[in-house]
Amino acid sequence: MNAAQSIAGRRKLSQAELDMLVTAHEKFVTGKQGGKRASLRFMNLSGLDLSFRNLTDADLSASILDGCRMVRTKLDRASLFGCDLRKADLRQASLQRADLRGACLRGANLSQADLTQADFREGQIAIPHPRKGLDTVKHETRNGEVDEVNFSGATLDGSQFTGVSAFKADFSDCSLRGAKLSGANLKEANLVGAILDNADVKGANLEGANLQGAVMSGVDTSTARVNGAHMTGALTTSTVEAVNKARELYARCLANQQWCQTGGKEGAAARLDGEDLRPIGDRLKGLRLTAMSAKGACFVGMDLSGAQLQGANLQNADLRAANLRGADLRGAKLTGANLTKADLRQAFLSPLPLGPERKTLGNLAAARLRYAMLQTADLSETVLDGADLRGADFTGARIAKASFRDCDVGQAQGLEFGA
């Protein structure tokens, strides 16, 4: 299909015309007067700007959107069926359950986009006749194409990639839990640190793919092509030993809670260094684990929301995609911990008072906080020296007297340093 054919029969919209249609659609979505659902099918919108707009449920089927700016655009449940989205900028866009069947996204930037349950599979595309336009349409089946797309830090849980070509695509630090990747071409794809729990990779081509440090619990690669794939440090399903030990480790956690409740008279502070705690499931949620030691322990994807972890030692712990929302981590040691894609919203990481003149500071020095959610967290006086903050969101967080030495704060969001 040449460029002339692809643009033939498609009406070119100006930015002003597009803005007007989108404004009416935004009124429609929010139930305001004068609202009208946007029908932007078979349009040529190349190079236009839709950033920060709300196109939830809009129909953009078979339109040309190459080079479009769509930063943080809301496209939940939108139909982008058969669209040309080459080199489009969709950073942090929300595309939950979007229909992207047969779309071409080659070279697009979807870094940190939310593509939960999005559908990238093949679709039948209507190609208008070069002269007769839409009066004479021929249908051709096209596979979804995401070659060389930047999905770094994106959320692709439950997405449909069956048979899709994702050659050399960047899925680093992505969440692909339960994604359907059977028969997909992931040759030479970057999946470093990707969370692939229970993803289906039957018959997928993973030749030369980089899966270093990927989380692959419940992933069966027996029918995938894995020649030359790098899997060093990949985290697989918990061992039988870890599963069998879960009850004993949970008992230690309950003893820690008892120790807190009785002022140290009963129970004891838990020692969990180097343990795989994933088989415990969500039973640590809201537990009192003050002064627990879990250096180098594995908490990947666990629910620790509301847990009391004051003064806990979590040095070098693996807390990727862990839910620590509202957790009390005052004075906790998190040096070198991996908190990529962790949820730390409303968490407390401020100092822990130990007496009239004494306090222990929260320490996240050299921690990995890529794409971590820290909105409205309390980070007062916290040490973040040398931490990797790329893509982390600090919107509304309290950062008074926090130390950010040797940090690249330019790649974090929402950091506002007062006078």
Summary of the structure (lengths in Angstrom):
residues: 419
radius of gyration: 24.2
end to end distance: 56.9
largest distance: 86.5
contacts: 1438
relative contact order: 0.06
helix: 11%
strand: 20%
